[in-house]
């Protein structure tokens, strides 16, 4: 496993979100990356569903706010650094998320 991935495995959830935000900003500041091939299969259906009012979209900023609220009240101590196979059912609430 590359060292950078090992470092990510040792990060707290908040550190991972911060790292993800940094990577997103860094990627956004450079040339537009080539989208994966599967986007060509998925996007037309999503556009159709959006036009039909069948999809609900959440702005990125709102999604990030919701994610921060959700992870702020989770206890990851049971993970013991093994985030690759850590199951959501193992999370424990440690506070009121509101």
N, C-alpha and C positions, 0 to 999 in steps of 0.2 A: 504494500500500500504506500503511495506517495506520502512524503512527510507532511505536506500541507493537509492531506485528508486526516492523518493521525492527529494533527493539531486541532482540526475542526472537531474531531471526536472528543477531545478533552475540553472543549469550550462549554460554557454554560449556555442555556437557551438564549439569554439576553445577548451574550457575546456572538452567538450564531446569527441572530437577527441583525446586529450591528455589522457583522462581516458581510452578510448578504446585501445590506444596504450599500456598503462601501463598494462591493463588486458590481452592483447594479449601476451605481454612479460612474464607476470607472468604465464599464462597458458602454454606457450611454454617451460618455464623452469621446469615445473613439468611433471609428467607422462603423457603420451599420453591419452587424453580423449577418451571415447567411442563415435564414430560418431553416429549421429542420424540415426534411421532406414530408413528414407526416402532417405538417401544418396545411399543406395543400389539400389534404383529405378532410381535415377537421374544420377549417375556416368556412368553406361554403355552407356547411350544415349549420354552423353557429350563426352565420349571417342570416340564413333563412329563418332560424328560430327567433333571432332578435327582431327581424322585420315582422314576424307573426306575433310578437309580444309574449313568446314562450320562454324567454330567457331574462334573468335578472342580473344586471351587471353592477359591480361595486367598484368605485374608483380605487386605484392603487393606494392612495393615502388612507382611505377608510379601511381597506383590507389590512394595511399595516397596523392601524390603530387597534382594530379588532384582535389581531394576532398578539400584539403586545399585552392587551388586557387578558387574553386567554392564558398566555404563558406566565404572566405575573403571579398567578395564584396556583401554580403547579409546583409540586415537590418532585424533583428529578433524582433524589438521592438513591432511589431503588435502582436507577440505571447503572450506577457504578461504572460510568464511562462507556457502556456498550450501547450506543445509540443506533447502531446498524440493525439491531434486532429488538429494540425496546418497543414494547407494545403499549398503545394508548390506555389499555385497561390497567396498566401498572402505575399510571399517574395518580397522585393523591392531591386533592385540593387542600391548600394551606391557608386560604383566606377567602373572603367574599370578593368576587371579581368585579363588583360594581363600585 
